[in-house]
Amino acid sequence: MIDYDGEALAYDTTRGGEPRARAAADALEQLLPQGPATVLDIACGTGIVTRRLLRPGRTVIGVDRSPGMLVPAAQRIPGGAVCGDATRLPFASGSVDAVVMVWLLHLLPDPEAVLAEALRVLRPGGRLVTTVDKEAAYFTENSDLARATAELRHQYTPHAPDRPARIRDWAAAHGLRPVGEARFPGTGQGRGARQWREAIDAGRIPWCVRADAGQVAEVVRRLAALPDQDTPIADPLYRLLALEVCGPPTP
């Protein structure tokens, strides 16, 4: 797990900064309820996306368990940054109109406790908006990278905790229904072929860790053959799923 306290000061600049935050917030806005509402952003980090959700009549609160991350968040959303754990939110049941979770579920071995807690604090008719399939974002569009790595990824990619089928199945079992999707680019987050090869060599790519050494060597060879080794191949394209509470929360 990332040391979020340690990375707080450099976190935004190393992850796309304001352009990526703007893209994320614009996509979220497509799925959030309009008009007066209380929106809770779980794992809000530095608040760089959270503050862009502020609207007249809308109360926006960011929750994060990293004190380091909450320092800039408190400056961006004055009075709206709260220290808390996603599995034990400091809010009453049925007290918010929407819960947002961006780049969170893929980090959790089992996301169901966090999903259940989000459902607990939502009012009937409330919305849960979350990123899904985060680790597949680099391969959403056809690219040299997608083609060079396709065989290995299809064989060895671990089952992601935030895969859409899993989230939809959980939602169906707990009285939520899908009501929309959106996508947004991870602006500035594309990697060049050389960066991908270095990440593979460092053992940071899960679908290479589990593969045969010969297969990995072949993928590295394909990446090394691509032109413009230091030019980003493609920005990731993130996917958002919106779920709506159909009635009283299921215990």
Accessible surface in RSA format (square Angstrom, percent):
REM  Atomic radii and reference values for relative SASA: ProtOr
REM  Chains: A
REM  Algorithm: Lee & Richards
REM  Probe-radius: 1.40
REM  Slices: 20
REM RES _ NUM      All-atoms   Total-Side   Main-Chain    Non-polar    All polar
REM                ABS   REL    ABS   REL    ABS   REL    ABS   REL    ABS   REL
RES MET A   1   155.55  80.6  68.64  45.4  86.91 206.9  78.27  66.5  77.28 102.4
RES ILE A   2    65.39  37.2  51.27  38.2  14.12  34.0  58.28  42.0   7.10  19.3
RES ASP A   3    94.89  66.5  82.87  82.5  12.02  28.4  42.86 100.9  52.03  51.9
RES TYR A   4    51.71  24.1  48.15  27.4   3.56   9.3  41.91  31.5   9.80  12.1
RES ASP A   5    76.65  53.7  60.61  60.3  16.04  37.9  25.38  59.7  51.27  51.1
RES GLY A   6    58.76  72.5   0.00   N/A  58.76  72.5  28.20  77.4  30.56  68.5
RES GLU A   7    64.04  36.8  60.97  46.1   3.08   7.3  26.41  51.1  37.63  30.7
RES ALA A   8     8.65   8.0   4.67   7.2   3.97   9.0   4.73   6.7   3.92  10.4
RES LEU A   9   179.75 100.1 150.25 107.5  29.49  74.1 153.18 107.6  26.56  71.5
RES ALA A  10    52.13  47.9  48.67  75.1   3.46   7.9  51.45  72.5   0.68   1.8
RES TYR A  11    40.59  19.0  40.20  22.9   0.39   1.0  17.39  13.1  23.20  28.6
RES ASP A  12    23.59  16.5  20.51  20.4   3.08   7.3  14.56  34.3   9.03   9.0
RES THR A  13   116.32  82.7  86.22  87.4  30.10  71.7  80.49 108.1  35.83  54.2
RES THR A  14    83.44  59.3  57.43  58.2  26.01  62.0  63.86  85.8  19.58  29.6
RES ARG A  15    51.32  21.5  48.92  24.9   2.40   5.7  12.43  17.0  38.90  23.6
RES GLY A  16    16.33  20.1   0.00   N/A  16.33  20.1  10.32  28.3   6.00  13.4
RES GLY A  17    17.67  21.8   0.00   N/A  17.67  21.8  14.62  40.1   3.05   6.8
RES GLU A  18    53.78  30.9  51.62  39.0   2.17   5.2  44.13  85.4   9.65   7.9
RES PRO A  19    61.59  44.9  58.02  52.9   3.57  13.0  58.50  48.3   3.09  19.2
RES ARG A  20    19.79   8.3  19.79  10.1   0.00   0.0   0.00   0.0  19.79  12.0
RES ALA A  21     2.44   2.2   0.60   0.9   1.83   4.2   1.83   2.6   0.60   1.6
RES ARG A  22   110.30  46.3 110.28  56.2   0.02   0.1  41.98  57.4  68.32  41.4
RES ALA A  23    19.66  18.1  10.43  16.1   9.23  21.0  17.36  24.4   2.30   6.1
RES ALA A  24     0.04   0.0   0.04   0.1   0.00   0.0   0.04   0.1   0.00   0.0
RES ALA A  25     4.35   4.0   3.43   5.3   0.92   2.1   3.66   5.2   0.69   1.8
RES ASP A  26    83.69  58.6  77.90  77.5   5.79  13.7  26.00  61.2  57.69  57.5
RES ALA A  27     2.12   2.0   1.45   2.2   0.67   1.5   1.71   2.4   0.41   1.1
RES LEU A  28     0.02   0.0   0.02   0.0   0.00   0.0   0.02   0.0   0.00   0.0
RES GLU A  29    31.47  18.1  28.04  21.2   3.43   8.2  27.15  52.5   4.32   3.5
RES GLN A  30   127.38  71.2  89.89  65.7  37.49  89.3  41.44  88.2  85.94  65.2
RES LEU A  31    10.19   5.7  10.12   7.2   0.07   0.2  10.19   7.2   0.00   0.0
RES LEU A  32     5.67   3.2   0.00   0.0   5.67  14.3   0.00   0.0   5.67  15.3
RES PRO A  33    37.71  27.5  29.18  26.6   8.53  31.0  37.71  31.1   0.00   0.0
RES GLN A  34   124.61  69.7  96.87  70.8  27.74  66.1  65.03 138.4  59.58  45.2
RES GLY A  35    41.05  50.6   0.00   N/A  41.05  50.6  28.54  78.3  12.51  28.0
RES PRO A  36   122.64  89.4 101.07  92.1  21.57  78.4 101.67  83.9  20.97 130.3
RES ALA A  37    11.02  10.1   1.48   2.3   9.54  21.7   7.12  10.0   3.90  10.3
RES THR A  38    28.12  20.0  28.12  28.5   0.00   0.0   7.54  10.1  20.58  31.1
RES VAL A  39     0.00   0.0   0.00   0.0   0.00   0.0   0.00   0.0   0.00   0.0
RES LEU A  40     0.00   0.0   0.00   0.0   0.00   0.0   0.00   0.0   0.00   0.0
RES ASP A  41     6.28   4.4   6.28   6.3   0.00   0.0   0.00   0.0   6.28   6.3
RES ILE A  42     1.28   0.7   1.20   0.9   0.08   0.2   1.20   0.9   0.08   0.2
RES ALA A  43    37.30  34.3  20.33  31.4  16.97  38.6  22.17  31.2  15.14  40.1
RES CYS A  44    12.54   9.5   0.00   0.0  12.54  29.5   2.20   5.6  10.34  11.1
RES GLY A  45    11.73  14.5   0.00   N/A  11.73  14.5  11.73  32.2   0.00   0.0
RES THR A  46     3.51   2.5   1.29   1.3   2.21   5.3   0.55   0.7   2.95   4.5
RES GLY A  47     0.00   0.0   0.00   N/A   0.00   0.0   0.00   0.0   0.00   0.0
RES ILE A  48    21.66  12.3  21.66  16.1   0.00   0.0  21.66  15.6   0.00   0.0
RES VAL A  49    12.62   8.3  12.37  11.2   0.26   0.6  12.37  10.7   0.26   0.7
RES THR A  50     0.00   0.0   0.00   0.0   0.00   0.0   0.00   0.0   0.00   0.0
RES ARG A  51    84.87  35.6  76.22  38.9   8.65  20.6  17.79  24.3  67.08  40.7
RES ARG A  52    68.99  29.0  55.96  28.5  13.03  31.0  20.39  27.9  48.60  29.5
RES LEU A  53     0.21   0.1   0.21   0.1   0.00   0.0   0.21   0.1   0.00   0.0
RES LEU A  54    78.60  43.8  66.37  47.5  12.23  30.7  66.64  46.8  11.96  32.2
RES ARG A  55   100.90  42.4  89.47  45.6  11.43  27.2  42.49  58.1  58.41  35.4
RES PRO A  56   134.65  98.1 105.06  95.8  29.59 107.6 117.89  97.3  16.76 104.2
RES GLY A  57    56.65  69.9   0.00   N/A  56.65  69.9  33.72  92.5  22.93  51.4
RES ARG A  58    15.60   6.6   3.74   1.9  11.87  28.3   1.49   2.0  14.11   8.6
RES THR A  59    73.97  52.6  69.24  70.2   4.73  11.3  38.35  51.5  35.62  53.8
RES VAL A  60     7.48   4.9   0.00   0.0   7.48  18.0   0.00   0.0   7.48  20.3
RES ILE A  61    29.90  17.0  29.90  22.3   0.00   0.0  29.90  21.5   0.00   0.0
RES GLY A  62     0.00   0.0   0.00   N/A   0.00   0.0   0.00   0.0   0.00   0.0
RES VAL A  63     0.91   0.6   0.91   0.8   0.00   0.0   0.91   0.8   0.00   0.0
RES ASP A  64    16.20  11.4  14.04  14.0   2.16   5.1   2.78   6.5  13.43  13.4
RES ARG A  65   155.44  65.3 140.27  71.5  15.17  36.1  45.11  61.7 110.33  66.9
RES SER A  66     9.63   8.1   6.80   9.1   2.83   6.5   9.63  20.5   0.00   0.0
RES PRO A  67    82.74  60.3  77.37  70.5   5.36  19.5  80.29  66.3   2.45  15.2
RES GLY A  68    18.51  22.8   0.00   N/A  18.51  22.8  15.81  43.4   2.70   6.0
RES MET A  69     2.48   1.3   2.48   1.6   0.00   0.0   2.48   2.1   0.00   0.0
RES LEU A  70    20.16  11.2  19.21  13.7   0.96   2.4  19.66  13.8   0.50   1.4
RES VAL A  71    95.31  62.7  89.12  80.7   6.19  14.9  93.73  81.4   1.58   4.3
RES PRO A  72    28.54  20.8  27.74  25.3   0.80   2.9  28.42  23.5   0.13   0.8
RES ALA A  73     0.00   0.0   0.00   0.0   0.00   0.0   0.00   0.0   0.00   0.0
RES ALA A  74    49.42  45.4  42.15  65.0   7.27  16.5  42.59  60.0   6.83  18.1
RES GLN A  75   137.84  77.1 111.80  81.7  26.04  62.0  44.86  95.5  92.98  70.5
RES ARG A  76    54.93  23.1  41.52  21.2  13.41  31.9  12.24  16.7  42.68  25.9
RES ILE A  77     4.12   2.3   1.96   1.5   2.17   5.2   4.12   3.0   0.00   0.0
RES PRO A  78   109.27  79.6  82.50  75.2  26.77  97.3  85.09  70.2  24.19 150.3
RES GLY A  79    91.71 113.1   0.00   N/A  91.71 113.1  45.32 124.4  46.39 103.9
RES GLY A  80     7.41   9.1   0.00   N/A   7.41   9.1   7.41  20.3   0.00   0.0
RES ALA A  81    29.78  27.4   2.31   3.6  27.46  62.5   2.31   3.3  27.46  72.8
RES VAL A  82    47.84  31.5  44.49  40.3   3.34   8.1  47.84  41.6   0.00   0.0
RES CYS A  83    79.93  60.5  57.03  63.6  22.90  53.8  28.26  71.6  51.67  55.7
RES GLY A  84    14.40  17.8   0.00   N/A  14.40  17.8  12.39  34.0   2.01   4.5
RES ASP A  85    31.79  22.3  28.35  28.2   3.44   8.1  10.44  24.6  21.35  21.3
RES ALA A  86    18.01  16.6  13.17  20.3   4.84  11.0  13.24  18.6   4.77  12.6
RES THR A  87    53.42  38.0  39.42  40.0  14.01  33.4  34.28  46.0  19.15  28.9
RES ARG A  88   172.48  72.4 157.30  80.2  15.18  36.1  72.40  98.9 100.08  60.7
RES LEU A  89     9.39   5.2   0.00   0.0   9.39  23.6   0.00   0.0   9.39  25.3
RES PRO A  90    73.25  53.4  38.52  35.1  34.73 126.3  54.15  44.7  19.10 118.7
RES PHE A  91    40.97  20.5  27.35  16.9  13.62  35.5  34.35  20.8   6.62  18.9
RES ALA A  92    71.97  66.2  53.94  83.2  18.03  41.0  64.38  90.7   7.58  20.1
RES SER A  93    74.13  62.6  51.55  68.8  22.58  52.0  35.17  74.9  38.97  54.6
RES GLY A  94    29.18  36.0   0.00   N/A  29.18  36.0  12.86  35.3  16.32  36.5
RES SER A  95    33.29  28.1  24.11  32.2   9.18  21.1  27.17  57.9   6.12   8.6
RES VAL A  96     2.25   1.5   2.25   2.0   0.00   0.0   2.25   2.0   0.00   0.0
RES ASP A  97    35.12  24.6  34.20  34.0   0.92   2.2   6.55  15.4  28.57  28.5
RES ALA A  98     0.00   0.0   0.00   0.0   0.00   0.0   0.00   0.0   0.00   0.0
RES VAL A  99     0.00   0.0   0.00   0.0   0.00   0.0   0.00   0.0   0.00   0.0
RES VAL A 100     0.17   0.1   0.17   0.2   0.00   0.0   0.17   0.1   0.00   0.0
RES MET A 101     0.14   0.1   0.08   0.1   0.06   0.1   0.08   0.1   0.06   0.1
RES VAL A 102    14.96   9.8   8.98   8.1   5.99  14.4   8.98   7.8   5.99  16.2
RES TRP A 103    41.85  16.8  32.50  15.7   9.35  22.0  32.50  17.3   9.35  15.2
RES LEU A 104    16.52   9.2  16.25  11.6   0.27   0.7  16.25  11.4   0.27   0.7
RES LEU A 105     0.33   0.2   0.21   0.2   0.12   0.3   0.21   0.1   0.12   0.3
RES HIS A 106    28.47  15.6  11.95   8.3  16.52  42.3   5.01   5.2  23.46  27.3
RES LEU A 107    55.57  30.9  38.29  27.4  17.28  43.4  43.17  30.3  12.40  33.4
RES LEU A 108    33.80  18.8  32.86  23.5   0.95   2.4  33.77  23.7   0.03   0.1
RES PRO A 109   129.98  94.7 100.48  91.6  29.49 107.2 112.49  92.9  17.49 108.7
RES ASP A 110    84.02  58.9  71.62  71.3  12.40  29.3  28.37  66.8  55.65  55.5
RES PRO A 111     0.33   0.2   0.33   0.3   0.00   0.0   0.33   0.3   0.00   0.0
RES GLU A 112    76.91  44.2  75.80  57.3   1.11   2.6  14.30  27.7  62.61  51.1
RES ALA A 113    57.98  53.3  44.72  69.0  13.26  30.2  52.98  74.6   5.00  13.2
RES VAL A 114     5.08   3.3   5.08   4.6   0.00   0.0   5.08   4.4   0.00   0.0
RES LEU A 115     0.85   0.5   0.85   0.6   0.00   0.0   0.85   0.6   0.00   0.0
RES ALA A 116    47.89  44.0  41.51  64.1   6.38  14.5  42.32  59.6   5.57  14.8
RES GLU A 117    21.37  12.3  18.88  14.3   2.49   5.9   2.94   5.7  18.43  15.0
RES ALA A 118     0.00   0.0   0.00   0.0   0.00   0.0   0.00   0.0   0.00   0.0
RES LEU A 119     4.28   2.4   4.28   3.1   0.00   0.0   4.28   3.0   0.00   0.0
RES ARG A 120    72.76  30.5  68.48  34.9   4.28  10.2  53.15  72.6  19.61  11.9
RES VAL A 121     0.00   0.0   0.00   0.0   0.00   0.0   0.00   0.0   0.00   0.0
RES LEU A 122     0.00   0.0   0.00   0.0   0.00   0.0   0.00   0.0   0.00   0.0
RES ARG A 123    89.04  37.4  89.04  45.4   0.00   0.0  32.39  44.3  56.65  34.3
RES PRO A 124    85.16  62.1  64.27  58.6  20.89  75.9  64.70  53.4  20.46 127.2
RES GLY A 125    44.57  55.0   0.00   N/A  44.57  55.0  26.67  73.2  17.90  40.1
RES GLY A 126     4.51   5.6   0.00   N/A   4.51   5.6   4.13  11.3   0.38   0.9
RES ARG A 127    56.71  23.8  56.71  28.9   0.00   0.0   2.26   3.1  54.45  33.0
RES LEU A 128     0.00   0.0   0.00   0.0   0.00   0.0   0.00   0.0   0.00   0.0
RES VAL A 129     0.00   0.0   0.00   0.0   0.00   0.0   0.00   0.0   0.00   0.0
RES THR A 130     0.20   0.1   0.20   0.2   0.00   0.0   0.00   0.0   0.20   0.3
RES THR A 131     2.45   1.7   2.00   2.0   0.45   1.1   0.60   0.8   1.86   2.8
RES VAL A 132     0.97   0.6   0.20   0.2   0.77   1.9   0.20   0.2   0.77   2.1
RES ASP A 133    46.63  32.7  42.69  42.5   3.94   9.3   4.82  11.4  41.81  41.7
RES LYS A 134    49.99  24.4  46.91  28.8   3.08   7.3   5.78   5.2  44.22  47.1
RES GLU A 135   103.40  59.4  92.11  69.7  11.29  26.9  44.61  86.3  58.80  48.0
RES ALA A 136    41.76  38.4  36.43  56.2   5.34  12.1  39.61  55.8   2.15   5.7
RES ALA A 137     4.06   3.7   1.02   1.6   3.04   6.9   2.55   3.6   1.51   4.0
RES TYR A 138    37.37  17.4  34.54  19.7   2.82   7.4  23.87  17.9  13.50  16.6
RES PHE A 139    28.25  14.1  10.00   6.2  18.26  47.5  10.26   6.2  17.99  51.5
RES THR A 140    60.53  43.1  25.16  25.5  35.38  84.3  26.61  35.7  33.92  51.3
RES GLU A 141   105.03  60.3  97.73  73.9   7.30  17.4  32.02  61.9  73.01  59.6
RES ASN A 142   120.91  83.4  85.65  82.8  35.26  84.9  37.69  90.7  83.22  80.4
RES SER A 143    14.10  11.9   7.97  10.6   6.13  14.1  14.10  30.0   0.00   0.0
RES ASP A 144    56.24  39.4  50.92  50.7   5.32  12.6   5.06  11.9  51.18  51.0
RES LEU A 145     0.63   0.4   0.63   0.4   0.00   0.0   0.63   0.4   0.00   0.0
RES ALA A 146    10.06   9.2   9.36  14.4   0.70   1.6   9.62  13.5   0.44   1.2
RES ARG A 147   130.27  54.7 111.96  57.1  18.30  43.6  67.46  92.2  62.81  38.1
RES ALA A 148     9.03   8.3   4.22   6.5   4.81  10.9   8.67  12.2   0.36   1.0
RES THR A 149     0.14   0.1   0.00   0.0   0.14   0.3   0.14   0.2   0.00   0.0
RES ALA A 150    26.55  24.4  26.55  41.0   0.00   0.0  26.55  37.4   0.00   0.0
RES GLU A 151    98.79  56.7  90.99  68.8   7.80  18.6  40.35  78.0  58.44  47.7
RES LEU A 152     3.39   1.9   2.94   2.1   0.45   1.1   2.94   2.1   0.45   1.2
RES ARG A 153    29.85  12.5  27.93  14.2   1.92   4.6   4.06   5.5  25.79  15.6
RES HIS A 154   145.55  79.5 109.14  75.9  36.41  93.1  78.86  81.3  66.69  77.6
RES GLN A 155    95.16  53.2  60.68  44.3  34.48  82.1  35.72  76.0  59.45  45.1
RES TYR A 156    48.08  22.4  47.89  27.2   0.19   0.5  26.17  19.7  21.91  27.0
RES THR A 157    70.84  50.4  50.74  51.4  20.10  47.9  47.57  63.9  23.26  35.2
RES PRO A 158    57.30  41.8  49.83  45.4   7.47  27.2  53.07  43.8   4.23  26.3
RES HIS A 159   156.11  85.3 132.65  92.2  23.46  60.0  95.84  98.8  60.27  70.1
RES ALA A 160    19.14  17.6  14.20  21.9   4.94  11.2  17.82  25.1   1.32   3.5
RES PRO A 161    25.49  18.6  24.94  22.7   0.55   2.0  25.49  21.0   0.00   0.0
RES ASP A 162     0.97   0.7   0.97   1.0   0.00   0.0   0.02   0.1   0.95   0.9
RES ARG A 163    81.09  34.0  81.09  41.3   0.00   0.0  25.38  34.7  55.71  33.8
RES PRO A 164    20.48  14.9  20.48  18.7   0.00   0.0  20.48  16.9   0.00   0.0
RES ALA A 165    63.45  58.3  56.38  87.0   7.07  16.1  61.64  86.8   1.81   4.8
RES ARG A 166    60.37  25.3  54.09  27.6   6.29  15.0  20.15  27.5  40.23  24.4
RES ILE A 167     0.25   0.1   0.25   0.2   0.00   0.0   0.25   0.2   0.00   0.0
RES ARG A 168    79.92  33.6  75.74  38.6   4.18  10.0  37.48  51.2  42.44  25.7
RES ASP A 169   100.65  70.5  93.08  92.6   7.57  17.9  28.74  67.6  71.91  71.7
RES TRP A 170    12.28   4.9   5.68   2.8   6.60  15.5   9.51   5.1   2.77   4.5
RES ALA A 171     0.55   0.5   0.55   0.8   0.00   0.0   0.55   0.8   0.00   0.0
RES ALA A 172    79.71  73.3  51.43  79.4  28.28  64.3  56.05  78.9  23.66  62.7
RES ALA A 173    72.81  66.9  40.14  61.9  32.67  74.3  52.02  73.3  20.79  55.1
RES HIS A 174    46.31  25.3  44.97  31.3   1.34   3.4  19.73  20.3  26.59  30.9
RES GLY A 175    33.43  41.2   0.00   N/A  33.43  41.2  30.51  83.7   2.92   6.5
RES LEU A 176     7.20   4.0   0.00   0.0   7.20  18.1   0.00   0.0   7.20  19.4
RES ARG A 177   120.46  50.6 119.77  61.1   0.69   1.6  42.56  58.2  77.90  47.2
RES PRO A 178    63.49  46.3  47.27  43.1  16.22  59.0  47.32  39.1  16.17 100.5
RES VAL A 179    42.66  28.1   6.64   6.0  36.01  86.8  17.01  14.8  25.65  69.6
RES GLY A 180    25.23  31.1   0.00   N/A  25.23  31.1  21.65  59.4   3.58   8.0
RES GLU A 181    73.31  42.1  46.13  34.9  27.18  64.7  28.08  54.3  45.23  36.9
RES ALA A 182     9.33   8.6   0.60   0.9   8.73  19.9   9.33  13.1   0.00   0.0
RES ARG A 183   113.70  47.7  90.82  46.3  22.88  54.5  31.99  43.7  81.70  49.5
RES PHE A 184     3.04   1.5   2.42   1.5   0.63   1.6   3.04   1.8   0.00   0.0
RES PRO A 185    59.32  43.2  59.32  54.1   0.00   0.0  59.32  49.0   0.00   0.0
RES GLY A 186     0.00   0.0   0.00   N/A   0.00   0.0   0.00   0.0   0.00   0.0
RES THR A 187    48.13  34.2  47.70  48.4   0.43   1.0  40.23  54.0   7.90  11.9
RES GLY A 188    60.10  74.1   0.00   N/A  60.10  74.1  34.45  94.5  25.65  57.4
RES GLN A 189    32.13  18.0  25.10  18.3   7.03  16.7   3.91   8.3  28.21  21.4
RES GLY A 190    11.31  13.9   0.00   N/A  11.31  13.9   0.00   0.0  11.31  25.3
RES ARG A 191    75.26  31.6  74.64  38.1   0.61   1.5   8.57  11.7  66.69  40.4
RES GLY A 192     0.43   0.5   0.00   N/A   0.43   0.5   0.35   1.0   0.08   0.2
RES ALA A 193     0.91   0.8   0.91   1.4   0.00   0.0   0.91   1.3   0.00   0.0
RES ARG A 194    94.90  39.8  94.90  48.4   0.00   0.0  29.10  39.8  65.79  39.9
RES GLN A 195    93.92  52.5  91.77  67.1   2.15   5.1  30.06  64.0  63.86  48.4
RES TRP A 196     7.43   3.0   7.43   3.6   0.00   0.0   7.13   3.8   0.30   0.5
RES ARG A 197    48.49  20.4  48.49  24.7   0.00   0.0   1.00   1.4  47.49  28.8
RES GLU A 198    94.28  54.1  89.68  67.8   4.60  11.0  37.55  72.6  56.73  46.3
RES ALA A 199     2.22   2.0   2.22   3.4   0.00   0.0   2.22   3.1   0.00   0.0
RES ILE A 200    11.56   6.6   2.30   1.7   9.26  22.3   2.37   1.7   9.19  24.9
RES ASP A 201   112.28  78.6  74.54  74.2  37.75  89.3  33.05  77.8  79.23  79.0
RES ALA A 202    62.02  57.0  24.19  37.3  37.83  86.1  37.05  52.2  24.97  66.1
RES GLY A 203    44.65  55.1   0.00   N/A  44.65  55.1  24.00  65.9  20.65  46.2
RES ARG A 204   156.30  65.6 131.26  66.9  25.04  59.6  66.75  91.2  89.55  54.3
RES ILE A 205    10.87   6.2  10.59   7.9   0.27   0.7  10.59   7.6   0.27   0.7
RES PRO A 206    69.51  50.7  64.31  58.6   5.20  18.9  69.22  57.1   0.29   1.8
RES TRP A 207    15.94   6.4  15.94   7.7   0.00   0.0   6.77   3.6   9.17  14.9
RES CYS A 208     9.45   7.1   3.98   4.4   5.47  12.9   4.20  10.6   5.25   5.7
RES VAL A 209    97.88  64.4  67.75  61.3  30.13  72.6  75.92  66.0  21.96  59.6
RES ARG A 210   139.28  58.5 110.12  56.1  29.17  69.4  43.41  59.3  95.88  58.1
RES ALA A 211    16.07  14.8   0.00   0.0  16.07  36.6   0.48   0.7  15.59  41.3
RES ASP A 212    87.44  61.3  75.01  74.7  12.44  29.4  29.02  68.3  58.43  58.3
RES ALA A 213    83.76  77.0  69.12 106.7  14.64  33.3  75.47 106.3   8.29  22.0
RES GLY A 214    46.21  57.0   0.00   N/A  46.21  57.0  35.82  98.3  10.39  23.3
RES GLN A 215    51.67  28.9  44.84  32.8   6.84  16.3  32.03  68.2  19.65  14.9
RES VAL A 216    25.10  16.5  25.10  22.7   0.00   0.0  25.10  21.8   0.00   0.0
RES ALA A 217    60.75  55.9  49.64  76.6  11.12  25.3  55.88  78.7   4.87  12.9
RES GLU A 218    59.45  34.1  56.39  42.7   3.06   7.3  31.27  60.5  28.18  23.0
RES VAL A 219     4.05   2.7   4.05   3.7   0.00   0.0   4.05   3.5   0.00   0.0
RES VAL A 220    33.37  22.0  33.37  30.2   0.00   0.0  33.37  29.0   0.00   0.0
RES ARG A 221   136.42  57.3 130.58  66.6   5.84  13.9  71.65  97.9  64.78  39.3
RES ARG A 222    73.17  30.7  69.68  35.5   3.49   8.3  22.50  30.8  50.67  30.7
RES LEU A 223     0.00   0.0   0.00   0.0   0.00   0.0   0.00   0.0   0.00   0.0
RES ALA A 224    50.21  46.2  30.94  47.7  19.27  43.8  31.30  44.1  18.91  50.1
RES ALA A 225    76.40  70.2  39.35  60.7  37.05  84.3  50.95  71.8  25.44  67.4
RES LEU A 226    33.60  18.7  28.83  20.6   4.77  12.0  29.06  20.4   4.55  12.2
RES PRO A 227    97.23  70.9  77.90  71.0  19.33  70.3  89.08  73.5   8.15  50.7
RES ASP A 228   104.12  72.9  81.34  81.0  22.78  53.9  18.89  44.5  85.23  85.0
RES GLN A 229    28.71  16.1  23.56  17.2   5.15  12.3  23.56  50.1   5.15   3.9
RES ASP A 230   101.50  71.1  76.80  76.4  24.70  58.4  39.24  92.4  62.25  62.1
RES THR A 231    78.15  55.6  73.12  74.1   5.02  12.0  50.66  68.1  27.48  41.5
RES PRO A 232    79.03  57.6  64.68  59.0  14.35  52.2  64.68  53.4  14.35  89.2
RES ILE A 233    45.35  25.8  16.69  12.4  28.65  69.1  21.84  15.7  23.51  63.8
RES ALA A 234    24.35  22.4  14.20  21.9  10.15  23.1  23.64  33.3   0.71   1.9
RES ASP A 235    61.19  42.9  42.05  41.8  19.14  45.3  10.97  25.8  50.22  50.1
RES PRO A 236     0.67   0.5   0.03   0.0   0.63   2.3   0.03   0.0   0.63   3.9
RES LEU A 237    36.48  20.3  34.77  24.9   1.71   4.3  34.77  24.4   1.71   4.6
RES TYR A 238     7.87   3.7   6.94   3.9   0.93   2.4   2.46   1.9   5.40   6.7
RES ARG A 239    52.81  22.2  51.45  26.2   1.35   3.2   6.13   8.4  46.68  28.3
RES LEU A 240     0.00   0.0   0.00   0.0   0.00   0.0   0.00   0.0   0.00   0.0
RES LEU A 241     1.03   0.6   1.03   0.7   0.00   0.0   1.03   0.7   0.00   0.0
RES ALA A 242     0.00   0.0   0.00   0.0   0.00   0.0   0.00   0.0   0.00   0.0
RES LEU A 243     0.00   0.0   0.00   0.0   0.00   0.0   0.00   0.0   0.00   0.0
RES GLU A 244    29.44  16.9  29.44  22.3   0.00   0.0   1.11   2.2  28.33  23.1
RES VAL A 245     3.33   2.2   1.18   1.1   2.15   5.2   1.18   1.0   2.15   5.8
RES CYS A 246    81.91  62.0  42.25  47.1  39.67  93.2  33.61  85.2  48.30  52.1
RES GLY A 247    20.48  25.3   0.00   N/A  20.48  25.3  17.80  48.8   2.69   6.0
RES PRO A 248   118.56  86.4 102.69  93.6  15.87  57.7 102.83  84.9  15.73  97.8
RES PRO A 249    48.82  35.6  34.55  31.5  14.27  51.9  34.88  28.8  13.94  86.7
RES THR A 250    62.29  44.3  48.76  49.4  13.53  32.2  36.49  49.0  25.80  39.0
RES PRO A 251   168.24 122.6 102.46  93.4  65.78 239.1 144.72 119.5  23.52 146.2
END  Absolute sums over single chains surface
CHAIN  1 A    11644.9       8888.7       2756.2       6540.4       5104.5
END  Absolute sums over all chains
TOTAL         11644.9       8888.7       2756.2       6540.4       5104.5
